[in-house]
Amino acid sequence: MTATPEKTEKMRAIKDEVVNLTESPLYEYRTSNSYFPVIGEGSHDARIMFIGEAPGENEAKTGRPFCGASGRVLDEMLASIDLDRKSVYVTNIVKDRPPKNRDPQRDEIDLYAPFLDRQIDIIQPDVIATLGRFSMVWILDRFGSEKSKQKISQLHGQLIPVTAGFGDVMVIPLFHPAAALYRADQKQTLFDDFQVLKEFV
């Protein structure tokens, strides 16, 4: 399915605004390192949307989300359920790399989150798969789920129904692919949890 010109135009507007987001505390770090903002990548008509927390160094150098070691794990997981990466949409809450890959700060999340809100409204996915604790908490809180206070260790792999402005959405919290790089047991858990997405492929 080809995205409508209207969707493409709305996504382009988001990109232009983020590129020129001089009020961001991460803007100077981006420009001084010749980094790119990482807006997102994939189908604007995706049924499944993956949301991480913030770009790492590889992502900031290329402008592409999940293109480093974590991205290879994500690609493996997509392949495990025969899902083409081009058919999903992948992005982060924060669109610029925090220094030294530290966790995003609250003011950074608050500044970039409205762009993610708009991306969700443009794509209108059936499923939002959160990658890691930060995006899980933010998405569940954003859609008013009482489960936002629970830990990812309790919720991973569960389908949690929420209601967005455009209709019902399933949220599935997943561990961040980076965790699978260091712990074999977590990688297996991630692959097991990923199978839940099969019904939406």
C-alpha positions in Angstrom: 0.0 0.0 0.0 1.3 3.4 -0.9 1.0 6.2 1.6 -1.1 9.1 0.6 0.6 12.4 -0.4 -1.2 14.0 2.6 0.5 11.6 5.0 3.9 12.0 3.4 3.5 15.8 3.6 2.6 15.7 7.3 5.6 13.5 8.0 7.8 15.9 6.0 6.5 18.8 8.1 7.5 17.0 11.3 11.0 16.4 9.9 11.4 20.0 9.0 10.3 21.1 12.5 12.6 18.7 14.3 15.6 19.7 12.1 15.0 23.3 13.1 14.3 22.7 16.8 16.8 25.1 18.1 15.1 25.2 21.6 16.0 21.5 22.1 18.7 21.0 24.7 20.1 18.4 22.3 20.3 20.7 19.3 23.8 22.1 19.9 25.1 18.6 20.5 23.6 17.4 17.2 25.0 20.3 15.2 28.4 20.3 16.8 28.8 16.6 16.0 27.3 16.8 12.5 24.6 14.4 13.6 21.2 14.0 12.1 17.9 14.0 13.9 16.2 10.6 13.6 12.6 11.1 12.7 11.5 7.6 11.8 11.4 5.1 8.9 9.0 2.7 7.3 5.5 2.6 6.0 3.1 5.5 6.8 0.3 3.0 6.6 1.9 0.4 8.9 -0.3 -1.8 11.1 2.6 -2.1 13.5 4.6 0.8 14.9 7.8 0.3 16.9 8.8 3.0 19.4 12.1 3.2 21.1 13.4 5.9 23.5 16.2 7.8 21.7 18.8 7.4 18.9 22.3 6.1 19.5 25.5 7.1 17.8 25.0 5.0 14.6 21.4 6.3 14.3 22.5 9.9 14.7 25.3 9.5 12.1 22.9 8.1 9.5 19.5 9.6 10.5 18.0 6.1 10.5 16.4 4.5 13.6 17.7 1.1 14.9 20.5 0.8 12.3 23.3 -0.4 14.6 23.6 -3.5 16.8 20.1 -3.1 18.3 18.8 -2.7 14.8 20.3 -6.0 13.8 18.4 -7.7 16.7 15.2 -6.0 15.6 15.7 -7.2 12.0 16.2 -10.8 13.3 13.0 -10.5 15.3 11.1 -9.2 12.3 12.4 -12.0 10.2 11.3 -14.6 12.8 7.7 -13.7 12.1 8.2 -13.1 8.3 7.6 -9.3 8.7 9.3 -7.0 6.2 10.8 -4.0 7.9 9.5 -1.7 5.1 6.0 -2.6 6.1 6.3 -1.4 9.7 7.2 2.0 11.1 10.1 2.5 13.5 10.8 5.6 15.5 11.8 6.9 19.0 10.2 9.3 21.4 13.2 11.6 21.5 14.4 12.4 17.9 18.0 13.5 18.8 20.8 11.6 20.4 21.5 12.3 24.1 25.2 12.7 24.9 27.0 9.4 25.7 23.8 7.5 25.0 22.5 8.5 28.5 18.8 8.1 29.2 16.6 10.8 27.8 15.6 13.4 30.4 12.1 14.4 31.3 12.3 17.8 29.6 13.6 16.2 26.4 10.8 13.7 26.4 8.3 16.4 26.9 9.7 18.5 24.1 9.8 15.7 21.5 6.7 13.7 22.5 4.3 15.9 20.6 6.1 15.0 17.3 5.5 11.3 18.2 1.9 12.0 19.0 1.5 13.4 15.5 3.3 10.4 13.9 0.9 8.0 15.7 -2.1 10.0 14.5 -0.8 10.0 10.9 0.0 6.3 10.8 -3.0 5.2 13.0 -1.4 1.7 13.8 -3.4 -1.3 15.1 -0.4 -2.1 17.3 2.2 -0.1 19.1 5.2 -2.2 20.2 7.3 -0.3 22.7 11.0 -1.1 22.9 12.3 -0.6 26.4 11.0 0.8 29.7 10.9 4.5 28.7 8.7 4.2 25.7 6.4 1.6 27.5 5.8 4.0 30.4 5.3 7.0 28.1 2.9 5.3 25.7 0.8 3.6 28.5 0.6 6.8 30.4 -0.2 8.8 27.2 -3.2 6.6 26.6 -4.4 6.5 30.2 -3.6 2.9 31.0 -3.5 2.1 34.7 -0.7 -0.4 33.8 1.7 2.5 33.2 2.8 2.2 36.9 3.8 -1.5 36.4 7.3 -2.7 35.5 8.3 -3.9 32.1 9.3 -7.2 33.7 5.6 -7.7 34.6 4.1 -6.5 31.3 6.5 -7.6 28.5 4.8 -9.7 25.8 1.3 -8.7 26.9 -1.3 -7.1 24.6 -2.7 -4.1 26.4 -5.8 -2.4 24.8 -5.9 1.4 24.8 -8.0 3.9 23.0 -6.5 6.6 20.7 -8.2 9.5 19.0 -8.6 7.4 15.8 -9.7 4.1 17.5 -8.6 1.2 19.6 -4.9 0.2 19.6 -3.1 -2.7 21.2 0.2 -1.9 23.0 2.7 -4.6 23.4 5.7 -3.8 25.7 8.9 -5.4 24.6 12.4 -5.4 26.1 14.8 -3.1 24.2 16.8 -5.0 21.6 20.0 -3.7 23.2 19.2 -5.9 26.2 19.5 -8.9 24.0 23.0 -8.0 23.1 24.3 -8.7 26.6 22.0 -11.4 27.9 21.1 -14.5 26.0 18.1 -15.2 28.2 16.7 -11.8 27.5 17.1 -12.3 23.7 15.1 -15.6 24.0 12.4 -13.7 25.9 12.3 -11.0 23.3 11.9 -13.5 20.5 9.2 -15.3 22.4 7.3 -12.1 23.1 7.7 -11.1 19.5 5.5 -14.0 18.4 2.5 -12.2 19.8 2.8 -9.9 16.8 2.2 -12.7 14.3 -1.6 -12.2 14.5 -1.2 -8.7 13.1 1.1 -9.5 10.2 
